[in-house]
């Protein structure tokens, strides 16, 4: 029965989320049950694409990505895939009418990671972030508003800015791995080998502005989504705060993270703020 295969596919997407990101998985659990699975389905798809370009160094990554892209096209066209992750994703795409343009933009940015190592202009930088992060936020927003196009249009800009903020925090946190292991630098006009406090603080100011714009959208989200998105927002804000307090030299040499006990504290704070209608 197809329903059994779909259930197995959904389980795969949920397990991918839990295995790759305990923080994001915790935030998804704060969403209303009726939309959790669809966010797992989106995350599973973007995670697998990202893994191909970031970690499968012993294999022909371009060939693997091309295969993945063909399987994706087939899944979207035929509304089924023998790849459980793509089968889950196509289900959510068709359920919420996620535009092909968003998926194409995401795949374009992922494909850039196969060969592009430096972003010299802000146009290049912003285009990459739009595809790798902003459209992921927009896909999730499609789920959150559940067909309310007016609400989507109202929150579109904020969702993109929040996606940008999350991605830029990841860039700053993963500076060492991106530069040394993947030979990539994303921030334009910044010599990462000589990152100083001024350059770091300029990047942080940019991220803080994105967070502020993103928060203005969070408070307007449907109740089913608000607590979960707010939880992710608070986690990333805490991570940015730690990066802000960390000397630039240390950021270049280590990966800053939020300890598990701090995550639990943040979750409790989020719950209190939510119950007191402070968001």
Beta strands, then each sheet from edge to edge (+ up, - down):
end
